[in-house]
Amino acid sequence: MGMNKAMVIIAVSRYMGAYGDLPGTVNSARRLQDWALQESYTVLYLGDDDESPEIAQDGITVDLLRRRIGQFLATNFIDRLVVYFAGHGAIASDVNEFWLLTNAGNDRREAIDVEALRRSLAEYNIGGSNQQARAGQLCLVGDACRMVGSDSLKLTGDSIVSKKGTARPLQVDRFLSCQQGQAAFHIDATGEAPAYCLFSDVLIDALSGNVAEAVEHDNHEFRPVVTNHRLADYLEFEVPRRAELLGEACSPTIDTQIRPPHNDYKRLQGLAPVTALPVAAGRYGPPADNHPGAEPPSRNALELAARRPQMMVAHMQFSLQMPLASRSGLERGVRPPWRRDGFVDRSRDDEPLAVFCDHLPASVAVGTSSRVDTLRVAGMRAIRTSQFDGMPMLMPAGDDFLLLSSYPGVATAVLGEEPKQAVLYRPDTNEWQPGLNESSQGERRARRPLARADALAAAFARDGEAFPHLAVLAGYLYEYSGRRDRVIQLAQRLARRGLDAGAGQPVLPFDLALLCADKIEWVQEGSRKIAFAALPGVEGERDGDGFKAVSPHMGWRGYSGLRGVPLWGTLPAHRSGWSLLRSADSYVPRDIRVIAEHIHGGATPRLFGKGVPVFLKAFNYRFVELGQGGGDDVLIDVPTEVLL
């Protein structure tokens, strides 16, 4: 297959504000540019070493990238697109990652929203000009830190491209320099050796064909070749080894989805090298011939706001540390029978939204028609409201407001005086529930997103689909992995369960519909908005004579399209969903689009600025003061045993 290959290279070495300069980024980027031109790529280079007036004055900006990359994509036929970035980076959750541009320290929009970029590129007909290609190819290479800090929770970023076309399937390779919660490494110049980026250096060595471990000699149509799988194996070994020479720990995050035989990055002429290069030529290395090796150069980690003491170096330290005394009130089998308290509408078979917290906020915002009270539960405070239709409670968090949604069967908890995230707890099993910040903890980091999604989908099916938050999390990870077909299948299962249970009963969570629906429609019903989705059809995944199964409880069967599916909730429960709304088609109402433009945070969305009054007006919300007694607030001390 003759392949039209293109590469966009973005390198930021000079930063305004709090972020330090990284001169090695442009050196590594230029080296990659040389390799790409030799391999017949059409290259768009956007580095701040470019002396053009627009870059010399303002550096690398969102407006520059939107204009130049948009023109590049519009004027080239592309079957494979590689997007490379070197500079500062940050993450807000498993599916919210940012590459920071020159003025990111002063402007929360001056960053690339990596997943929004990936989604938007699907509409640029990549691979569409090649009749032999089943799907276009996209490779994302990021040499940037992947740490969570207070600044990363405030970024909104930009998708950079925003063409509205017909989405085309993309096979996506991801080569990211480090794991979540880790720093990537920039090596300072020493003597005559220029500064460079560690991960990029190892990557380009391998791409050049000079590393035997990255070359497939036998099992490939175009052998010998550098394939994505061999490249992944080499990087996962060599990057930690090089980092260890610096006394650091760093392991790349790699996900290879481009399938053979067109998964090669370099086809070699003649024989491939027979030995690996232990380190790049001209760099430092281990002692040879019993002579001392050169001292490793000084390092400058690409840390997000590295000089800021409040930065959370550990991954999501604020997540799941509830005191044992507080947890004792939420033992296995505890289910507060709040429906008998008198203020819940008994005509509906539901239960109120309750949020547990260890610090009672001064106020929360809920729907105007909702009643609110608070009670003590074994050292915790529970704020409960009769509002339980999937709409969130707004809770102050510093200058922002957390949007706290809830799902059937699980409790929502926020911890600390200025909480960063909400976590979910399942009382019937006494277990904390997974979230979109979970892969940054322990051994979960090493699991591929697709494997995590399969595990969540299997748990969802095993529990009789009674815990839809598992399907939502699986949906986000499937979408991240490029498996929109499986997102549709999960959404179809829940939608049909709701239809079977009774006409118009909302069971399908808004987030899951947002990930796959052809269209979502908001309708005003009295004082509130409700949402409906049009779900596309999907073919089943065959495995022999039956459907391929993710577990004994669930097979990937096919479905026809559905229209007018009522949704559980009217807005996304996860920050990534708000990013989708920001770049969605014109069907999104103007007030909801304004709200989406004022959302940041981690997995739990945070509303700020102009978005707050727009939200209150659009959804008919009001603030209720807590802890003062009287009015809507009734402070009740309830012994734990009463809740059993």
C-alpha positions as CSV (number, residue, x, y, z in Angstrom):
1,M,0.0,0.0,0.0
2,G,1.4,3.4,-1.0
3,M,1.0,5.5,2.1
4,N,0.8,9.2,2.3
5,K,2.6,10.0,5.6
6,A,2.5,13.4,7.4
7,M,4.0,14.6,10.6
8,V,3.2,17.7,12.8
9,I,6.1,18.5,15.1
10,I,5.4,20.9,18.0
11,A,8.3,22.0,20.3
12,V,8.2,24.6,23.1
13,S,11.5,25.5,24.6
14,R,10.7,29.0,26.0
15,Y,7.8,29.6,28.5
16,M,6.2,32.7,30.0
17,G,5.3,32.7,33.6
18,A,6.1,30.0,36.1
19,Y,7.4,27.2,33.8
20,G,11.1,26.8,33.2
21,D,12.7,26.9,29.7
22,L,13.5,23.6,28.0
23,P,16.1,24.2,25.3
24,G,16.5,20.5,24.5
25,T,13.0,20.2,23.1
26,V,13.8,21.9,19.9
27,N,17.0,19.9,19.5
28,S,15.1,16.7,19.8
29,A,12.4,18.0,17.5
30,R,14.8,19.0,14.8
31,R,16.4,15.5,15.0
32,L,13.0,13.9,14.6
33,Q,12.3,16.3,11.6
34,D,15.4,15.1,9.9
35,W,14.4,11.5,10.3
36,A,10.9,12.1,9.1
37,L,12.0,13.8,5.9
38,Q,14.3,10.9,5.2
39,E,11.3,8.6,5.6
40,S,9.2,10.6,3.0
41,Y,6.9,12.3,5.5
42,T,5.4,15.6,4.7
43,V,6.4,17.7,7.8
44,L,4.9,20.7,9.4
45,Y,7.5,22.0,12.0
46,L,6.2,24.3,14.7
47,G,9.0,25.0,17.1
48,D,9.9,28.2,18.9
49,D,13.4,28.2,17.4
50,D,11.7,29.3,14.2
51,E,12.6,32.9,13.5
52,S,9.4,33.9,11.8
53,P,7.9,37.1,13.3
54,E,4.7,35.5,14.6
55,I,6.6,32.8,16.6
56,A,9.4,35.1,17.6
57,Q,6.9,37.5,19.2
58,D,4.3,35.3,20.8
59,G,5.9,31.8,20.8
60,I,3.7,28.7,20.2
61,T,0.0,29.6,20.7
62,V,-3.4,28.0,20.3
63,D,-4.2,30.5,17.5
64,L,-1.0,29.7,15.7
65,L,-1.6,25.9,15.9
66,R,-5.2,26.2,14.8
67,R,-4.3,28.2,11.7
68,R,-1.2,26.3,10.6
69,I,-2.4,22.8,11.4
70,G,-5.8,23.4,9.9
71,Q,-4.2,24.6,6.6
72,F,-1.8,21.6,6.7
73,L,-4.6,19.0,7.1
74,A,-6.7,20.8,4.4
75,T,-4.0,20.7,1.8
76,N,-2.6,17.2,2.1
77,F,-3.9,13.7,1.5
78,I,-2.9,11.8,4.6
79,D,-3.1,8.1,5.4
80,R,-0.9,8.2,8.5
81,L,-0.5,11.3,10.7
82,V,2.1,11.6,13.4
83,V,1.7,14.4,16.0
84,Y,4.8,15.0,18.1
85,F,5.0,17.3,21.1
86,A,8.0,18.2,23.4
87,G,7.5,20.6,26.3
88,H,5.8,20.8,29.6
89,G,2.7,18.7,30.2
90,A,0.1,17.8,32.8
91,I,-2.8,15.5,33.4
92,A,-6.1,16.0,35.1
93,S,-7.5,12.4,34.9
94,D,-6.9,9.2,33.0
95,V,-8.6,10.7,29.9
96,N,-7.7,14.4,30.3
97,E,-4.1,15.2,29.3
98,F,-2.6,18.5,28.3
99,W,0.5,19.6,26.4
100,L,1.4,23.2,27.5
101,L,2.1,26.0,25.1
102,T,4.2,29.1,25.6
103,N,1.8,31.1,27.7
104,A,0.0,28.3,29.6
105,G,1.3,29.8,32.9
106,N,-0.9,32.8,32.3
107,D,-3.8,31.6,30.2
108,R,-5.7,28.3,31.0
109,R,-6.7,27.9,27.3
110,E,-3.1,27.9,26.1
111,A,-2.7,24.1,26.1
112,I,-3.5,21.2,23.7
113,D,-6.3,19.0,25.0
114,V,-4.7,15.8,23.7
115,E,-7.9,13.7,23.7
116,A,-10.0,16.4,22.2
117,L,-7.4,16.7,19.4
118,R,-7.5,12.9,18.9
119,R,-11.3,12.9,18.7
120,S,-11.4,15.9,16.3
121,L,-8.8,14.3,13.9
122,A,-11.2,11.5,13.3
123,E,-13.2,13.9,11.2
124,Y,-10.4,14.8,8.8
125,N,-10.7,11.8,6.5
126,I,-7.3,10.4,7.4
127,G,-6.9,7.3,5.3
128,G,-9.9,8.1,3.2
129,S,-8.0,8.6,0.0
130,N,-6.5,5.1,0.1
131,Q,-8.9,2.5,-1.1
132,Q,-6.9,-0.3,0.5
133,A,-6.9,1.2,4.0
134,R,-9.6,-0.1,6.4
135,A,-8.8,2.8,8.7
136,G,-6.6,5.8,8.9
137,Q,-3.5,5.8,11.1
138,L,-2.7,8.3,13.9
139,C,0.4,8.3,16.1
140,L,0.6,10.5,19.1
141,V,4.0,11.1,20.6
142,G,4.3,13.2,23.8
143,D,7.6,13.9,25.5
144,A,6.1,15.8,28.5
145,C,5.4,15.3,32.1
146,R,2.2,13.6,33.1
147,M,1.7,14.9,36.7
148,V,-1.3,16.1,38.6
149,G,-1.1,19.5,40.2
150,S,-3.2,22.4,41.2
151,D,-2.5,24.1,37.9
152,S,-3.5,21.1,35.8
153,L,-6.9,21.1,37.4
154,K,-7.4,24.7,36.1
155,L,-6.5,24.0,32.5
156,T,-9.2,24.0,29.8
157,G,-7.0,23.6,26.7
158,D,-8.1,23.5,23.1
159,S,-8.7,20.7,20.6
160,I,-6.6,22.7,18.0
161,V,-8.7,21.3,15.1
162,S,-12.4,21.5,14.8
163,K,-13.6,20.5,11.3
164,K,-17.1,19.0,11.3
165,G,-17.1,16.0,9.0
166,T,-17.9,12.4,9.0
167,A,-15.9,10.5,11.6
168,R,-13.6,7.9,10.1
169,P,-12.1,5.0,12.1
170,L,-8.6,5.6,13.2
171,Q,-6.0,3.1,14.4
172,V,-4.0,4.9,17.1
173,D,-0.5,4.4,18.4
174,R,0.4,6.3,21.6
175,F,4.0,6.8,22.7
176,L,4.1,8.9,25.9
177,S,7.3,9.5,27.7
178,C,6.2,8.5,31.2
179,Q,3.5,7.0,33.4
180,Q,0.8,9.0,35.0
181,G,2.3,10.8,38.0
182,Q,5.8,10.8,36.6
183,A,8.1,13.5,35.2
184,A,9.7,13.2,31.8
185,F,13.4,14.2,31.6
186,H,15.2,17.0,29.9
187,I,19.0,16.6,29.8
188,D,20.9,19.9,30.1
189,A,23.8,20.8,27.7
190,T,27.2,19.7,28.9
191,G,30.4,20.9,27.2
192,E,29.8,20.4,23.5
193,A,26.9,18.1,23.9
194,P,23.6,19.9,23.3
195,A,20.5,19.6,25.5
196,Y,18.0,17.0,24.6
197,C,14.9,15.1,25.8
198,L,15.6,11.6,27.2
199,F,12.5,9.8,25.8
200,S,12.8,11.4,22.3
201,D,16.5,10.5,22.2
202,V,15.7,6.8,22.8
203,L,12.8,6.9,20.4
204,I,14.7,8.4,17.5
205,D,17.6,6.0,18.0
206,A,15.2,3.1,17.6
207,L,13.3,4.7,14.6
208,S,16.6,5.1,12.8
209,G,17.0,1.4,12.5
210,N,20.2,1.3,14.5
211,V,18.8,-0.7,17.4
212,A,18.4,-4.4,16.8
213,E,15.8,-4.9,19.5
214,A,13.5,-2.5,17.7
215,V,13.7,-4.4,14.4
216,E,11.4,-7.3,13.3
217,H,13.5,-9.8,11.3
218,D,11.1,-12.7,10.7
219,N,7.4,-12.3,11.2
220,H,6.5,-9.4,9.0
221,E,5.6,-9.0,5.3
222,F,8.1,-6.2,4.8
223,R,10.9,-7.5,7.0
224,P,13.3,-6.3,8.3
225,V,11.3,-3.4,9.7
226,V,10.9,-1.3,12.8
227,T,7.4,-2.1,13.9
228,N,5.2,-0.4,16.5
229,H,5.2,-3.5,18.7
230,R,9.0,-4.0,18.6
231,L,9.5,-0.3,19.2
232,A,7.2,-0.5,22.2
233,D,9.1,-3.4,23.7
234,Y,12.4,-1.6,23.3
235,L,11.2,1.7,24.7
236,E,9.7,0.0,27.7
237,F,13.1,-1.5,28.5
238,E,15.5,1.2,27.5
239,V,13.8,4.4,28.8
240,P,13.8,3.1,32.4
241,R,17.4,2.0,32.0
242,R,18.5,5.4,30.8
243,A,16.5,7.1,33.6
244,E,18.2,4.8,36.2
245,L,21.6,6.1,35.1
246,L,20.3,9.5,36.2
247,G,19.1,8.1,39.5
248,E,15.5,8.5,38.5
249,A,12.5,6.3,37.8
250,C,10.6,6.8,34.5
251,S,8.7,4.3,32.4
252,P,6.9,5.2,29.2
253,T,3.2,4.7,28.5
254,I,2.6,3.0,25.2
255,D,-0.5,1.7,23.5
256,T,-0.1,0.2,20.0
257,Q,-3.3,-0.2,17.9
258,I,-2.0,0.1,14.4
259,R,-2.3,-3.4,13.0
260,P,0.0,-5.4,10.6
261,P,1.2,-5.3,7.9
262,H,1.2,-1.5,7.8
263,N,2.4,-1.0,11.4
264,D,6.0,-0.3,10.3
265,Y,7.8,3.0,10.9
266,K,10.9,2.2,8.9
267,R,11.7,-0.5,6.3
268,L,15.3,-1.4,6.3
269,Q,17.4,-2.1,3.2
270,G,19.5,-5.2,3.6
271,L,20.5,-6.5,7.0
272,A,19.4,-4.9,10.2
273,P,22.0,-4.2,12.9
274,V,23.0,-7.1,15.0
275,T,23.7,-5.3,18.3
276,A,21.8,-2.7,20.2
277,L,23.3,0.7,20.9
278,P,23.6,0.8,24.7
279,V,23.2,4.6,24.6
280,A,22.9,7.2,21.9
281,A,26.1,8.2,20.2
282,G,27.7,11.2,21.8
283,R,25.8,10.8,25.1
284,Y,27.0,9.4,28.4
285,G,27.3,5.7,29.0
286,P,28.5,2.9,31.3
287,P,32.2,2.4,31.8
288,A,34.0,0.6,28.9
289,D,37.3,-1.3,29.0
290,N,37.5,-0.8,32.8
291,H,37.8,3.0,32.3
292,P,35.4,5.3,34.2
293,G,32.5,6.5,32.2
294,A,31.5,10.1,31.8
295,E,29.6,11.6,34.6
296,P,25.8,11.8,33.8
297,P,24.9,15.3,32.9
298,S,22.7,17.4,35.2
299,R,19.0,17.0,34.7
300,N,16.0,19.3,34.5
301,A,12.8,17.3,34.9
302,L,9.9,18.5,32.8
303,E,7.8,18.9,35.9
304,L,4.5,20.8,35.9
305,A,5.1,23.9,38.1
306,A,8.1,22.1,39.6
307,R,9.1,25.1,41.7
308,R,5.7,25.3,43.4
309,P,5.6,23.7,46.8
310,Q,1.9,23.0,46.7
311,M,2.3,20.7,43.7
312,M,1.1,17.2,44.4
313,V,4.0,15.0,43.3
314,A,2.3,11.8,44.3
315,H,-0.6,10.7,42.1
316,M,-3.9,12.0,43.3
317,Q,-2.9,12.0,47.0
318,F,-6.2,13.5,47.8
319,S,-8.2,10.6,46.4
320,L,-9.3,7.8,48.7
321,Q,-7.9,8.4,52.2
322,M,-11.1,8.4,54.3
323,P,-10.4,8.0,58.1
324,L,-11.3,4.6,59.5
325,A,-13.6,6.2,62.0
326,S,-15.5,7.8,59.2
327,R,-15.6,4.6,57.2
328,S,-17.1,2.7,60.1
329,G,-20.5,4.2,59.4
330,L,-20.5,2.8,55.8
331,E,-20.0,-0.9,56.5
332,R,-21.2,-3.7,54.2
333,G,-24.9,-3.8,53.9
334,V,-25.5,-0.2,55.2
335,R,-28.2,1.5,53.1
336,P,-29.8,4.6,54.5
337,P,-33.6,4.3,54.1
338,W,-34.0,8.0,53.4
339,R,-37.2,7.5,51.5
340,R,-39.2,7.1,54.7
341,D,-38.1,10.6,55.9
342,G,-41.1,12.2,54.4
343,F,-39.7,14.7,51.9
344,V,-39.0,12.4,49.0
345,D,-41.7,12.2,46.3
346,R,-43.1,8.7,46.9
347,S,-44.7,8.6,43.5
348,R,-41.2,7.9,42.0
349,D,-39.3,4.7,42.7
350,D,-36.0,6.5,43.5
351,E,-33.9,7.7,46.4
352,P,-32.4,11.1,47.1
353,L,-29.0,12.2,46.1
354,A,-26.6,12.2,49.1
355,V,-23.1,13.5,49.3
356,F,-20.9,12.5,52.2
357,C,-18.2,14.9,53.4
358,D,-15.9,15.3,56.3
359,H,-16.2,19.1,56.3
360,L,-19.7,20.6,56.0
361,P,-19.6,23.4,53.4
362,A,-21.3,26.7,54.1
363,S,-23.8,26.1,51.3
364,V,-24.7,24.0,48.3
365,A,-26.7,24.7,45.2
366,V,-29.6,22.4,44.1
367,G,-32.7,22.6,42.0
368,T,-35.3,25.1,43.2
369,S,-37.9,22.4,43.9
370,S,-35.5,20.2,45.9
371,R,-35.4,19.9,49.7
372,V,-32.1,19.7,51.5
373,D,-31.1,18.5,54.9
374,T,-27.9,17.3,56.6
375,L,-27.2,14.5,59.1
376,R,-24.3,13.0,60.9
377,V,-23.1,9.5,60.1
378,A,-20.3,8.1,62.2
379,G,-18.1,11.2,62.0
380,M,-19.1,12.2,58.5
381,R,-21.8,14.7,57.3
382,A,-24.3,13.6,54.7
383,I,-25.9,16.3,52.6
384,R,-29.1,14.9,51.1
385,T,-31.5,16.3,48.7
386,S,-34.7,15.0,47.1
387,Q,-33.1,15.8,43.7
388,F,-32.2,12.4,42.3
389,D,-32.5,12.6,38.5
390,G,-28.9,12.5,37.7
391,M,-28.5,16.3,38.0
392,P,-25.5,17.4,40.1
393,M,-25.2,19.2,43.4
394,L,-22.9,22.3,43.3
395,M,-20.5,22.4,46.3
396,P,-18.0,25.3,46.9
397,A,-14.3,24.3,46.4
398,G,-12.1,27.4,46.8
399,D,-13.1,29.8,44.0
400,D,-14.8,27.1,42.1
401,F,-17.8,24.8,42.5
402,L,-17.6,21.0,42.2
403,L,-20.4,19.4,40.1
404,L,-21.3,16.3,42.2
405,S,-23.4,13.8,40.4
406,S,-24.5,10.4,41.7
407,Y,-25.4,7.0,40.3
408,P,-27.8,4.3,41.6
409,G,-26.2,2.0,44.2
410,V,-23.2,4.1,45.1
411,A,-22.5,7.0,47.4
412,T,-20.6,10.1,46.5
413,A,-17.9,11.4,48.9
414,V,-15.8,14.5,49.0
415,L,-12.9,14.9,51.5
416,G,-11.0,17.9,52.8
417,E,-11.9,21.5,53.4
418,E,-11.1,22.4,49.8
419,P,-11.9,19.1,48.0
420,K,-10.3,18.4,44.6
421,Q,-12.3,15.3,43.5
422,A,-15.3,13.2,44.4
423,V,-15.0,9.5,44.9
424,L,-17.6,6.8,44.8
425,Y,-18.3,4.2,47.5
426,R,-20.4,1.1,47.2
427,P,-22.1,0.3,50.6
428,D,-23.3,-3.2,49.8
429,T,-19.7,-4.4,49.3
430,N,-17.9,-1.9,51.5
431,E,-15.6,-1.0,48.5
432,W,-14.3,2.2,47.0
433,Q,-15.3,2.3,43.3
434,P,-12.9,2.8,40.4
435,G,-12.8,6.2,38.8
436,L,-11.0,8.0,35.9
437,N,-8.1,8.8,38.2
438,E,-7.5,5.2,39.2
439,S,-4.8,4.2,36.8
440,S,-2.5,6.6,38.6
441,Q,-2.5,4.3,41.7
442,G,-0.4,1.3,42.2
443,E,-0.3,-1.5,39.7
444,R,-3.2,-0.1,37.8
445,R,-0.7,2.2,36.0
446,A,0.6,-0.7,33.9
447,R,-2.8,-1.8,32.6
448,R,-3.8,-0.8,29.1
449,P,-6.9,1.3,28.9
450,L,-8.6,-1.3,26.8
451,A,-7.9,-4.0,29.4
452,R,-9.3,-1.8,32.1
453,A,-12.4,-1.1,30.1
454,D,-13.0,-4.8,29.5
455,A,-12.7,-5.5,33.3
456,L,-15.2,-2.7,34.1
457,A,-17.6,-3.9,31.5
458,A,-17.4,-7.4,32.9
459,A,-18.0,-6.2,36.4
460,F,-21.0,-4.2,35.1
461,A,-22.5,-7.3,33.5
462,R,-21.7,-9.5,36.4
463,D,-23.7,-7.3,38.8
464,G,-26.8,-7.5,36.6
465,E,-26.2,-4.0,35.2
466,A,-27.3,-2.5,38.5
467,F,-24.3,-0.1,38.7
468,P,-24.2,2.0,35.6
469,H,-21.2,4.0,36.8
470,L,-19.1,1.0,35.8
471,A,-20.4,1.2,32.3
472,V,-19.7,4.9,32.1
473,L,-16.1,4.4,33.2
474,A,-15.7,1.6,30.7
475,G,-17.2,3.8,28.0
476,Y,-14.7,6.5,28.6
477,L,-11.8,4.1,28.4
478,Y,-13.2,2.3,25.3
479,E,-13.5,5.7,23.6
480,Y,-9.9,6.6,24.6
481,S,-8.9,3.3,23.1
482,G,-10.7,4.0,19.8
483,R,-13.4,1.3,20.4
484,R,-16.5,3.4,19.8
485,D,-18.4,0.2,18.7
486,R,-18.1,-1.1,22.3
487,V,-19.3,2.3,23.7
488,I,-22.4,2.0,21.5
489,Q,-23.0,-1.6,22.6
490,L,-22.9,-0.6,26.3
491,A,-25.2,2.4,25.7
492,Q,-27.6,0.2,23.7
493,R,-27.8,-2.4,26.6
494,L,-28.7,0.2,29.1
495,A,-31.1,2.1,26.9
496,R,-33.0,-1.1,26.1
497,R,-33.1,-2.1,29.7
498,G,-34.8,1.2,30.4
499,L,-37.3,0.7,27.6
500,D,-38.0,-2.8,28.8
501,A,-38.6,-1.6,32.4
502,G,-41.2,0.9,31.3
503,A,-41.9,3.5,28.7
504,G,-39.7,6.5,29.1
505,Q,-37.8,5.4,32.2
506,P,-34.3,7.0,32.1
507,V,-31.6,4.4,32.7
508,L,-28.9,5.4,30.2
509,P,-26.4,7.8,31.8
510,F,-25.8,11.1,30.0
511,D,-22.0,10.5,29.7
512,L,-22.4,7.2,28.0
513,A,-24.8,8.6,25.4
514,L,-22.5,11.6,24.9
515,L,-19.6,9.4,23.9
516,C,-21.5,7.7,21.0
517,A,-24.9,9.3,20.2
518,D,-25.6,10.7,16.8
519,K,-27.4,13.6,18.5
520,I,-28.5,14.7,22.0
521,E,-31.6,16.9,22.4
522,W,-32.5,19.0,25.4
523,V,-36.2,19.7,26.1
524,Q,-37.6,22.1,28.6
525,E,-40.1,20.3,30.9
526,G,-41.6,22.7,33.4
527,S,-38.8,24.2,35.4
528,R,-36.1,21.8,34.3
529,K,-34.3,20.5,31.2
530,I,-34.4,16.8,30.3
531,A,-32.3,15.1,27.6
532,F,-32.9,12.5,24.9
533,A,-30.4,10.7,22.7
534,A,-30.4,9.1,19.2
535,L,-28.2,6.1,19.4
536,P,-26.6,4.6,16.2
537,G,-26.7,0.9,15.4
538,V,-23.7,-1.3,15.7
539,E,-22.6,-4.6,14.3
540,G,-21.7,-7.4,16.7
541,E,-18.3,-8.9,17.2
542,R,-18.2,-12.4,16.0
543,D,-16.1,-15.1,17.5
544,G,-16.6,-18.5,15.8
545,D,-20.3,-19.3,15.8
546,G,-21.3,-16.8,18.4
547,F,-20.7,-13.3,19.7
548,K,-17.3,-12.4,21.2
549,A,-17.7,-12.2,25.0
550,V,-16.1,-9.9,27.5
551,S,-17.3,-12.2,30.3
552,P,-19.7,-15.1,30.7
553,H,-22.4,-12.5,31.4
554,M,-21.9,-10.3,28.4
555,G,-21.3,-10.7,24.6
556,W,-20.7,-8.0,22.1
557,R,-23.9,-8.4,20.0
558,G,-25.2,-6.1,17.4
559,Y,-28.1,-3.6,17.7
560,S,-30.2,-1.4,15.5
561,G,-30.4,2.3,16.0
562,L,-32.7,3.9,18.7
563,R,-34.2,7.3,18.7
564,G,-35.7,9.4,21.6
565,V,-33.9,7.5,24.4
566,P,-34.4,9.4,27.7
567,L,-31.2,10.0,29.6
568,W,-30.3,9.7,33.3
569,G,-29.0,13.3,33.9
570,T,-28.9,16.3,31.6
571,L,-25.1,17.1,31.9
572,P,-21.8,15.1,32.0
573,A,-20.7,13.8,35.4
574,H,-17.1,13.6,34.2
575,R,-14.9,16.5,33.2
576,S,-14.0,14.7,29.9
577,G,-17.6,14.9,28.9
578,W,-17.6,18.6,29.2
579,S,-14.6,18.7,26.9
580,L,-16.7,16.8,24.4
581,L,-19.5,19.3,24.7
582,R,-17.2,22.2,24.1
583,S,-16.2,20.8,20.7
584,A,-19.6,19.3,19.8
585,D,-21.8,20.3,16.9
586,S,-24.3,23.2,16.9
587,Y,-27.0,21.1,18.6
588,V,-25.7,22.0,22.0
589,P,-27.8,24.9,23.5
590,R,-25.9,28.2,23.9
591,D,-26.2,28.3,27.7
592,I,-24.8,24.7,28.1
593,R,-22.0,25.6,25.7
594,V,-21.1,28.6,27.9
595,I,-21.1,26.4,30.9
596,A,-18.8,23.9,29.1
597,E,-16.4,26.7,28.4
598,H,-16.1,27.4,32.1
599,I,-15.4,23.8,33.3
600,H,-12.0,22.6,34.4
601,G,-10.7,20.2,37.1
602,G,-9.8,16.5,37.2
603,A,-12.2,13.7,36.7
604,T,-14.8,15.6,38.8
605,P,-15.7,18.8,36.9
606,R,-15.3,22.2,38.5
607,L,-17.4,25.2,37.5
608,F,-15.8,28.7,37.5
609,G,-16.4,32.3,36.6
610,K,-19.3,33.2,34.3
611,G,-20.4,29.6,34.2
612,V,-21.8,29.7,37.7
613,P,-24.6,32.3,37.2
614,V,-25.4,30.8,33.7
615,F,-25.7,27.3,35.3
616,L,-28.0,28.6,38.1
617,K,-30.3,30.3,35.6
618,A,-30.3,27.6,33.0
619,F,-31.2,24.8,35.4
620,N,-33.3,26.8,37.9
621,Y,-30.9,26.2,40.8
622,R,-30.7,28.0,44.2
623,F,-28.2,28.1,47.0
624,V,-29.1,26.6,50.4
625,E,-27.1,27.6,53.5
626,L,-26.1,24.6,55.7
627,G,-25.5,24.3,59.4
628,Q,-27.5,27.3,60.4
629,G,-30.8,25.6,61.3
630,G,-34.2,26.6,60.2
631,G,-35.5,26.9,56.7
632,D,-34.6,24.0,54.4
633,D,-31.7,22.9,56.5
634,V,-32.5,20.5,59.3
635,L,-29.4,19.2,61.1
636,I,-30.1,15.7,62.4
637,D,-27.8,13.6,64.5
638,V,-28.5,10.0,63.5
639,P,-26.7,7.1,65.2
640,T,-25.2,4.6,62.8
641,E,-27.3,1.7,64.0
642,V,-30.5,3.6,62.9
643,L,-29.2,3.4,59.3
644,L,-28.8,-0.4,59.3
